[in-house]
Amino acid sequence: MEQTFGKLIRQARKDKGYSQRELAAILGVDFTYLSKLENDRADYAPKEDVIRALARNLDLNEEELIFLAGRLPQQYEALLKQNPKEMQALFRRMQENPDWLKQSFEA
């Protein structure tokens, strides 16, 4: 089964023993919004500060959670803007050849 942002945070919340209402209050968001996030039905990806708060409160890796949410950490945005052609080529190569990407991290 594919790991999604919603499935990961739901399981982590349950593992920590929080109800949706409790965690939502800690995060300062409405519990219905948290429910939408957990069910991968939010209209848009949460802001980075919400993702980081989720990660901190659920003991999850912040950057991994940001990527899983479909966002790019702010620290990498400048890299994209400074090298748009190279980044486009990199993403295209990763999409066309996932094995190349896996091999890159095994070395």
C-alpha positions, 0 to 999 in steps of 0.5 A, spaced: 500 500 500 502 506 498 504 511 503 500 518 503 501 524 507 494 523 510 495 515 512 502 517 515 499 523 519 493 519 521 497 513 523 502 517 527 496 521 531 493 514 533 500 512 535 501 518 539 494 517 542 491 524 540 484 525 537 483 529 531 480 534 536 486 534 540 491 534 535 487 540 531 487 544 537 495 543 538 496 545 531 491 551 531 487 548 526 480 546 525 479 539 526 475 538 520 481 541 516 485 535 519 480 530 517 481 532 510 488 532 511 488 525 514 483 523 508 487 526 503 481 530 501 484 537 502 483 542 497 490 544 497 497 542 501 497 545 508 502 550 509 509 548 511 508 551 518 502 546 519 506 540 516 512 542 520 508 542 527 505 536 525 512 533 524 514 536 531 508 533 534 508 526 531 515 525 531 515 525 524 521 527 519 519 534 517 522 534 510 520 527 508 513 530 510 513 536 506 515 532 500 509 527 501 505 533 502 507 535 495 510 541 497 518 543 496 521 546 503 523 553 502 530 552 503 530 548 496 526 554 492 532 558 491 535 552 488 530 551 483 529 559 481 536 559 480 537 553 476 530 552 472 533 549 466 537 544 470 532 542 475 527 541 469 532 536 466 533 533 473 526 532 474 524 529 467 530 524 468 527 522 475 521 521 472 523 517 466 528 513 469 526 511 477 532 506 477 537 511 476 534 515 482 535 509 486 542 508 484 544 515 485 542 514 493 545 507 493 552 509 491 
